[in-house]
Amino acid sequence: MPTWLGRDVTQDHHLPHALGDYKVSPGAAGERWTVTLLKTGETVYSGLGPVEVLRGQPTT
């Protein structure tokens, strides 16, 4: 789904833990989406959605 920045624009954020270490909570209409690190309860993202946590490509 396109972001408010444009149809083909996405925003990437590096997340250092495994995919299963995060919980994505969709916001109700007009509310923020959140991504929480399950091990600590820390909110690592709170903002516009939709949000998808993907396995990244290794950097060299």
PyRosetta script that sets phi, psi and omega in degrees:
from pyrosetta import init, pose_from_sequence

init()
pose = pose_from_sequence("MPTWLGRDVTQDHHLPHALGDYKVSPGAAGERWTVTLLKTGETVYSGLGPVEVLRGQPTT")
pose.set_psi(1, 137.4)
pose.set_omega(1, -179.0)
pose.set_phi(2, -66.6)
pose.set_psi(2, 148.5)
pose.set_omega(2, 175.3)
pose.set_phi(3, -85.4)
pose.set_psi(3, 173.8)
pose.set_omega(3, 178.2)
pose.set_phi(4, -68.7)
pose.set_psi(4, -14.1)
pose.set_omega(4, 179.0)
pose.set_phi(5, -76.8)
pose.set_psi(5, -20.8)
pose.set_omega(5, -179.8)
pose.set_phi(6, 154.0)
pose.set_psi(6, 164.8)
pose.set_omega(6, -173.9)
pose.set_phi(7, -57.2)
pose.set_psi(7, -44.7)
pose.set_omega(7, -175.6)
pose.set_phi(8, -109.0)
pose.set_psi(8, 23.8)
pose.set_omega(8, -177.0)
pose.set_phi(9, -104.0)
pose.set_psi(9, 128.3)
pose.set_omega(9, 173.9)
pose.set_phi(10, -123.4)
pose.set_psi(10, 161.6)
pose.set_omega(10, 176.0)
pose.set_phi(11, -118.6)
pose.set_psi(11, 125.9)
pose.set_omega(11, -179.3)
pose.set_phi(12, -105.3)
pose.set_psi(12, 139.1)
pose.set_omega(12, 175.8)
pose.set_phi(13, -130.8)
pose.set_psi(13, 128.0)
pose.set_omega(13, 178.1)
pose.set_phi(14, -71.5)
pose.set_psi(14, 127.7)
pose.set_omega(14, 175.9)
pose.set_phi(15, -119.5)
pose.set_psi(15, 117.9)
pose.set_omega(15, -169.2)
pose.set_phi(16, -77.6)
pose.set_psi(16, -9.1)
pose.set_omega(16, -176.4)
pose.set_phi(17, -102.1)
pose.set_psi(17, 174.1)
pose.set_omega(17, -179.9)
pose.set_phi(18, -67.0)
pose.set_psi(18, 156.6)
pose.set_omega(18, -178.5)
pose.set_phi(19, -54.0)
pose.set_psi(19, -41.7)
pose.set_omega(19, -177.4)
pose.set_phi(20, -71.5)
pose.set_psi(20, -5.4)
pose.set_omega(20, 180.0)
pose.set_phi(21, -85.2)
pose.set_psi(21, -1.0)
pose.set_omega(21, -176.0)
pose.set_phi(22, -120.8)
pose.set_psi(22, 147.5)
pose.set_omega(22, 173.8)
pose.set_phi(23, -121.4)
pose.set_psi(23, 127.5)
pose.set_omega(23, 176.6)
pose.set_phi(24, -99.9)
pose.set_psi(24, 125.7)
pose.set_omega(24, 178.8)
pose.set_phi(25, -115.7)
pose.set_psi(25, 110.7)
pose.set_omega(25, 178.8)
pose.set_phi(26, -67.5)
pose.set_psi(26, 142.4)
pose.set_omega(26, 176.8)
pose.set_phi(27, -82.1)
pose.set_psi(27, 148.1)
pose.set_omega(27, 172.8)
pose.set_phi(28, -67.6)
pose.set_psi(28, 172.9)
pose.set_omega(28, -178.5)
pose.set_phi(29, -48.9)
pose.set_psi(29, 120.8)
pose.set_omega(29, 178.2)
pose.set_phi(30, 81.7)
pose.set_psi(30, -1.3)
pose.set_omega(30, -179.0)
pose.set_phi(31, -102.3)
pose.set_psi(31, 161.2)
pose.set_omega(31, -179.7)
pose.set_phi(32, -76.6)
pose.set_psi(32, 147.6)
pose.set_omega(32, 169.1)
pose.set_phi(33, -85.0)
pose.set_psi(33, 149.9)
pose.set_omega(33, 177.2)
pose.set_phi(34, -130.8)
pose.set_psi(34, 149.3)
pose.set_omega(34, 171.4)
pose.set_phi(35, -121.2)
pose.set_psi(35, 124.2)
pose.set_omega(35, -175.6)
pose.set_phi(36, -116.3)
pose.set_psi(36, 135.1)
pose.set_omega(36, 172.1)
pose.set_phi(37, -80.0)
pose.set_psi(37, 113.6)
pose.set_omega(37, -172.5)
pose.set_phi(38, -64.0)
pose.set_psi(38, -33.5)
pose.set_omega(38, -176.8)
pose.set_phi(39, -64.2)
pose.set_psi(39, -31.3)
pose.set_omega(39, -175.2)
pose.set_phi(40, -119.4)
pose.set_psi(40, -15.4)
pose.set_omega(40, -175.4)
pose.set_phi(41, 81.1)
pose.set_psi(41, 3.1)
pose.set_omega(41, -178.9)
pose.set_phi(42, -69.7)
pose.set_psi(42, 133.3)
pose.set_omega(42, 173.1)
pose.set_phi(43, -82.3)
pose.set_psi(43, 116.4)
pose.set_omega(43, -177.4)
pose.set_phi(44, -99.2)
pose.set_psi(44, -12.6)
pose.set_omega(44, 174.4)
pose.set_phi(45, -152.4)
pose.set_psi(45, 137.7)
pose.set_omega(45, 173.1)
pose.set_phi(46, -144.7)
pose.set_psi(46, 111.5)
pose.set_omega(46, -176.6)
pose.set_phi(47, -178.5)
pose.set_psi(47, -157.6)
pose.set_omega(47, -177.5)
pose.set_phi(48, -69.5)
pose.set_psi(48, 144.4)
pose.set_omega(48, 177.5)
pose.set_phi(49, -114.5)
pose.set_psi(49, -177.6)
pose.set_omega(49, 5.6)
pose.set_phi(50, -74.9)
pose.set_psi(50, 159.4)
pose.set_omega(50, -179.3)
pose.set_phi(51, -121.9)
pose.set_psi(51, 139.5)
pose.set_omega(51, 178.1)
pose.set_phi(52, -137.6)
pose.set_psi(52, 128.8)
pose.set_omega(52, 177.1)
pose.set_phi(53, -96.3)
pose.set_psi(53, 120.8)
pose.set_omega(53, -176.7)
pose.set_phi(54, -120.7)
pose.set_psi(54, 153.4)
pose.set_omega(54, 173.9)
pose.set_phi(55, -72.8)
pose.set_psi(55, 127.1)
pose.set_omega(55, -177.7)
pose.set_phi(56, -84.1)
pose.set_psi(56, 169.1)
pose.set_omega(56, 175.2)
pose.set_phi(57, -90.4)
pose.set_psi(57, 137.9)
pose.set_omega(57, 178.2)
pose.set_phi(58, -62.4)
pose.set_psi(58, 142.7)
pose.set_omega(58, 176.3)
pose.set_phi(59, -97.4)
pose.set_psi(59, 149.1)
pose.set_omega(59, -179.5)
pose.set_phi(60, -116.7)
pose.dump_pdb("model.pdb")
